[in-house]
């Protein structure tokens, strides 16, 4: 017997979350920062395969605007910029971990390799 429950608020909440994390790159960028704690622009560029400098810059600005990451400029020569997750951004850790676990499992299912 199927329950007749309205899940519209949950569906809208998923939509809202995907609106913030949309696109090809944001979850990979957040993952890079999440797993390494602090990352420089070039580190993230190396971690996120296929992203351009321009796109990474755009995505980082959007993640900062949505209060998921901090951008810290260090007064060094040359100037060093580091990105880290905000306290709010760290709430994504369990989601990133779940996605990583699912991705590993999915790869095994598709390739038959462990």
Protein Blocks (a to p, Z undefined) as FASTA:
>chain_A
ZZdddfklmmmmmmmmmmmmgcjklmmmmmmmmmnopacfklmmmmmghiafklmmmmmm
mmmmnopaccdddddddddddddddfklmmmmmmmmmmmmmmmmmmmmmnopZZ
